[in-house]
Amino acid sequence: MGKAIRAYLLMLCTALMAGCGYHMQGSKNPLHELGIRRIYVEGFRNLTYRPGIEQMFTTAMVRELEKGRAFRIVGSKSEADAVLRGVVQAADAGVSSTRSVQQGAKTLQVASEFSATISCDISLEEQDGRVIFNYVASGSKKYPSAAQTGNAGATVSLVNDSEQRIAYQFLAGQLMAGAYQRMIDIF
């Protein structure tokens, strides 16, 4: 293809993207139009029985805000244009598949895979308390089981807990990335 044709196609694509309202991420932030440039991230609340899970979500949201560079994170509510709050509503894990294991004359069904499920509410509020963004982020992730029987199974619960924690950390990162994207694109 000739250089002239390539240049023409490039100009045509650029014109079409500009005409349909397409813009590069970060080039237009509707929250800036509302005067929101500084955000205070309040520590997320945990309504589950999983200790520390709220910290994973708070950290993941701060990471997304820093990565996006659309806002400045401040250290107090008084410095902020808006406050971001989150509540981890549910965090559950259960067996998603089993396998048969022969132990002597018995056949046992043991977990071969678990599924971690989580739900988190996120809101962004202006200083006057008006909610300008509200979002429920939820998702699930499967993770492997370390199911063993007999003496070899003595550390299985530790391994399963570790795999579960990794699954929750993954979900926190994915869900907060999605929430951030919705927050800057929703208007």
C-alpha positions as a LaTeX table, in Angstrom:
\begin{tabular}{lrrr}
\hline
Residue & $x$ (\AA) & $y$ (\AA) & $z$ (\AA) \\
\hline
Met1 & 0.00 & 0.00 & 0.00 \\
Gly2 & 1.31 & 3.44 & $-0.84$ \\
Lys3 & 2.34 & 6.01 & 1.73 \\
Ala4 & $-0.38$ & 8.38 & 0.57 \\
Ile5 & $-3.11$ & 5.77 & 1.11 \\
Arg6 & $-1.79$ & 4.90 & 4.59 \\
Ala7 & $-1.66$ & 8.57 & 5.53 \\
Tyr8 & $-5.22$ & 9.07 & 4.23 \\
Leu9 & $-6.52$ & 6.05 & 6.22 \\
Leu10 & $-4.78$ & 7.27 & 9.37 \\
Met11 & $-6.34$ & 10.73 & 8.99 \\
Leu12 & $-9.75$ & 9.18 & 8.30 \\
Cys13 & $-9.57$ & 6.98 & 11.43 \\
Thr14 & $-8.46$ & 9.94 & 13.53 \\
Ala15 & $-11.33$ & 12.06 & 12.25 \\
Leu16 & $-13.87$ & 9.30 & 12.85 \\
Met17 & $-12.67$ & 8.72 & 16.42 \\
Ala18 & $-12.79$ & 12.44 & 17.17 \\
Gly19 & $-16.25$ & 12.71 & 15.64 \\
Cys20 & $-17.79$ & 9.90 & 17.67 \\
Gly21 & $-16.71$ & 11.33 & 21.01 \\
Tyr22 & $-13.81$ & 8.93 & 21.49 \\
His23 & $-11.05$ & 10.25 & 23.71 \\
Met24 & $-7.91$ & 8.86 & 25.23 \\
Gln25 & $-8.25$ & 7.67 & 28.80 \\
Gly26 & $-7.35$ & 10.42 & 31.22 \\
Ser27 & $-7.70$ & 13.19 & 28.64 \\
Lys28 & $-11.21$ & 14.03 & 29.88 \\
Asn29 & $-12.24$ & 13.43 & 33.45 \\
Pro30 & $-15.84$ & 14.35 & 34.29 \\
Leu31 & $-15.04$ & 14.47 & 38.01 \\
His32 & $-12.60$ & 17.31 & 37.35 \\
Glu33 & $-15.52$ & 19.23 & 35.84 \\
Leu34 & $-17.23$ & 18.87 & 39.24 \\
Gly35 & $-14.12$ & 20.30 & 40.92 \\
Ile36 & $-12.88$ & 16.98 & 42.27 \\
Arg37 & $-9.12$ & 16.75 & 42.09 \\
Arg38 & $-8.16$ & 15.67 & 45.61 \\
Ile39 & $-9.57$ & 12.49 & 47.13 \\
Tyr40 & $-9.31$ & 11.14 & 50.64 \\
Val41 & $-9.61$ & 7.35 & 50.78 \\
Glu42 & $-11.23$ & 6.31 & 54.04 \\
Gly43 & $-10.25$ & 2.87 & 55.31 \\
Phe44 & $-12.80$ & 0.40 & 54.00 \\
Arg45 & $-15.14$ & $-1.23$ & 56.52 \\
Asn46 & $-15.33$ & $-4.99$ & 56.89 \\
Leu47 & $-18.72$ & $-6.60$ & 57.52 \\
Thr48 & $-17.38$ & $-10.12$ & 57.00 \\
Tyr49 & $-15.76$ & $-12.59$ & 59.34 \\
Arg50 & $-12.50$ & $-12.48$ & 57.31 \\
Pro51 & $-10.04$ & $-10.32$ & 59.27 \\
Gly52 & $-7.96$ & $-7.89$ & 57.24 \\
Ile53 & $-9.86$ & $-8.23$ & 53.98 \\
Glu54 & $-10.84$ & $-4.55$ & 54.10 \\
Gln55 & $-7.15$ & $-3.60$ & 54.01 \\
Met56 & $-6.72$ & $-5.49$ & 50.73 \\
Phe57 & $-9.51$ & $-3.44$ & 49.19 \\
Thr58 & $-8.35$ & $-0.11$ & 50.60 \\
Thr59 & $-4.82$ & $-0.76$ & 49.33 \\
Ala60 & $-6.09$ & $-1.88$ & 45.92 \\
Met61 & $-8.21$ & 1.27 & 45.52 \\
Val62 & $-5.33$ & 3.55 & 46.55 \\
Arg63 & $-3.12$ & 1.73 & 44.05 \\
Glu64 & $-5.66$ & 2.32 & 41.26 \\
Leu65 & $-5.99$ & 6.02 & 42.10 \\
Glu66 & $-2.21$ & 6.43 & 42.13 \\
Lys67 & $-1.80$ & 4.48 & 38.91 \\
Gly68 & $-4.48$ & 6.52 & 37.13 \\
Arg69 & $-2.89$ & 9.84 & 38.19 \\
Ala70 & $-6.20$ & 11.62 & 37.62 \\
Phe71 & $-6.49$ & 12.61 & 41.29 \\
Arg72 & $-4.24$ & 13.54 & 44.14 \\
Ile73 & $-4.68$ & 11.39 & 47.24 \\
Val74 & $-4.67$ & 13.48 & 50.39 \\
Gly75 & $-4.14$ & 12.52 & 54.02 \\
Ser76 & $-7.26$ & 14.02 & 55.60 \\
Lys77 & $-10.91$ & 14.69 & 54.83 \\
Ser78 & $-10.44$ & 18.43 & 55.32 \\
Glu79 & $-7.91$ & 18.58 & 52.45 \\
Ala80 & $-10.14$ & 16.62 & 50.07 \\
Asp81 & $-12.68$ & 17.64 & 47.46 \\
Ala82 & $-14.33$ & 14.22 & 47.91 \\
Val83 & $-14.14$ & 11.18 & 50.18 \\
Leu84 & $-14.04$ & 7.65 & 48.82 \\
Arg85 & $-15.60$ & 5.03 & 51.09 \\
Gly86 & $-15.92$ & 1.29 & 50.80 \\
Val87 & $-17.62$ & $-1.53$ & 52.65 \\
Val88 & $-16.73$ & $-5.18$ & 52.11 \\
Gln89 & $-20.20$ & $-6.69$ & 52.44 \\
Ala90 & $-19.50$ & $-10.37$ & 51.84 \\
Ala91 & $-16.54$ & $-12.69$ & 51.45 \\
Asp92 & $-17.24$ & $-16.38$ & 51.14 \\
Ala93 & $-15.44$ & $-19.46$ & 49.93 \\
Gly94 & $-16.82$ & $-22.87$ & 49.16 \\
Val95 & $-16.07$ & $-26.10$ & 47.38 \\
Ser96 & $-16.61$ & $-25.81$ & 43.64 \\
Ser97 & $-15.47$ & $-29.30$ & 42.59 \\
Thr98 & $-14.48$ & $-32.59$ & 44.21 \\
Arg99 & $-12.56$ & $-35.71$ & 43.32 \\
Ser100 & $-12.58$ & $-39.26$ & 44.61 \\
Val101 & $-9.68$ & $-40.49$ & 46.72 \\
Gln102 & $-9.24$ & $-44.10$ & 47.75 \\
Gln103 & $-8.19$ & $-44.56$ & 51.37 \\
Gly104 & $-8.01$ & $-48.22$ & 52.28 \\
Ala105 & $-11.39$ & $-49.76$ & 51.57 \\
Lys106 & $-13.15$ & $-46.38$ & 51.58 \\
Thr107 & $-13.63$ & $-43.95$ & 48.73 \\
Leu108 & $-13.64$ & $-40.34$ & 49.94 \\
Gln109 & $-14.79$ & $-37.22$ & 48.14 \\
Val110 & $-12.31$ & $-34.40$ & 48.71 \\
Ala111 & $-12.32$ & $-30.84$ & 47.46 \\
Ser112 & $-10.19$ & $-30.32$ & 44.38 \\
Glu113 & $-11.15$ & $-26.70$ & 43.81 \\
Phe114 & $-12.67$ & $-23.87$ & 45.82 \\
Ser115 & $-14.35$ & $-20.65$ & 44.76 \\
Ala116 & $-13.89$ & $-17.32$ & 46.56 \\
Thr117 & $-16.73$ & $-14.82$ & 46.18 \\
Ile118 & $-16.72$ & $-11.22$ & 47.34 \\
Ser119 & $-18.93$ & $-8.12$ & 47.28 \\
Cys120 & $-17.87$ & $-4.56$ & 48.05 \\
Asp121 & $-19.80$ & $-1.26$ & 48.00 \\
Ile122 & $-17.89$ & 1.85 & 46.93 \\
Ser123 & $-19.06$ & 5.45 & 47.10 \\
Leu124 & $-17.54$ & 8.84 & 46.37 \\
Glu125 & $-19.02$ & 11.73 & 48.33 \\
Glu126 & $-18.46$ & 15.45 & 48.07 \\
Gln127 & $-17.61$ & 17.42 & 51.20 \\
Asp128 & $-21.28$ & 18.28 & 51.73 \\
Gly129 & $-22.16$ & 14.56 & 51.85 \\
Arg130 & $-23.74$ & 14.37 & 48.40 \\
Val131 & $-23.02$ & 10.98 & 46.82 \\
Ile132 & $-21.71$ & 11.45 & 43.29 \\
Phe133 & $-20.70$ & 7.86 & 42.63 \\
Asn134 & $-22.01$ & 4.60 & 44.03 \\
Tyr135 & $-21.01$ & 1.16 & 42.80 \\
Val136 & $-21.30$ & $-2.45$ & 43.92 \\
Ala137 & $-18.31$ & $-4.51$ & 42.87 \\
Ser138 & $-18.62$ & $-8.27$ & 43.10 \\
Gly139 & $-16.82$ & $-11.23$ & 41.65 \\
Ser140 & $-15.54$ & $-14.72$ & 42.20 \\
Lys141 & $-12.33$ & $-16.62$ & 41.56 \\
Lys142 & $-11.61$ & $-20.32$ & 41.63 \\
Tyr143 & $-8.48$ & $-21.55$ & 43.34 \\
Pro144 & $-6.93$ & $-25.00$ & 43.77 \\
Ser145 & $-7.31$ & $-27.19$ & 46.81 \\
Ala146 & $-4.42$ & $-28.91$ & 48.51 \\
Ala147 & $-6.64$ & $-31.81$ & 49.55 \\
Gln148 & $-4.74$ & $-34.76$ & 50.94 \\
Thr149 & $-5.68$ & $-37.40$ & 53.45 \\
Gly150 & $-3.77$ & $-39.03$ & 56.28 \\
Asn151 & $-0.57$ & $-37.56$ & 57.74 \\
Ala152 & 0.26 & $-35.82$ & 54.47 \\
Gly153 & $-2.86$ & $-33.69$ & 54.93 \\
Ala154 & $-1.62$ & $-32.07$ & 58.15 \\
Thr155 & $-0.74$ & $-28.75$ & 56.46 \\
Val156 & $-3.64$ & $-28.71$ & 54.00 \\
Ser157 & $-5.64$ & $-26.05$ & 55.84 \\
Leu158 & $-2.65$ & $-23.68$ & 55.84 \\
Val159 & $-2.15$ & $-24.15$ & 52.11 \\
Asn160 & $-5.87$ & $-23.70$ & 51.41 \\
Asp161 & $-5.95$ & $-20.52$ & 53.54 \\
Ser162 & $-2.96$ & $-19.18$ & 51.63 \\
Glu163 & $-4.59$ & $-19.94$ & 48.26 \\
Gln164 & $-7.79$ & $-18.30$ & 49.47 \\
Arg165 & $-5.92$ & $-15.16$ & 50.50 \\
Ile166 & $-4.26$ & $-15.00$ & 47.08 \\
Ala167 & $-7.69$ & $-15.31$ & 45.44 \\
Tyr168 & $-9.07$ & $-12.47$ & 47.59 \\
Gln169 & $-6.07$ & $-10.27$ & 46.76 \\
Phe170 & $-6.60$ & $-10.95$ & 43.06 \\
Leu171 & $-10.30$ & $-10.08$ & 43.37 \\
Ala172 & $-9.52$ & $-6.89$ & 45.31 \\
Gly173 & $-7.20$ & $-5.71$ & 42.55 \\
Gln174 & $-9.59$ & $-6.61$ & 39.74 \\
Leu175 & $-12.70$ & $-5.21$ & 41.40 \\
Met176 & $-11.08$ & $-1.93$ & 42.44 \\
Ala177 & $-9.63$ & $-1.47$ & 38.94 \\
Gly178 & $-13.13$ & $-1.91$ & 37.56 \\
Ala179 & $-14.63$ & 0.45 & 40.13 \\
Tyr180 & $-12.04$ & 3.12 & 39.35 \\
Gln181 & $-12.71$ & 2.80 & 35.63 \\
Arg182 & $-16.46$ & 3.13 & 36.21 \\
Met183 & $-15.90$ & 6.12 & 38.47 \\
Ile184 & $-14.04$ & 8.14 & 35.83 \\
Asp185 & $-16.17$ & 6.95 & 32.89 \\
Ile186 & $-19.68$ & 7.00 & 34.35 \\
Phe187 & $-20.62$ & 10.61 & 33.76 \\
\hline
\end{tabular}
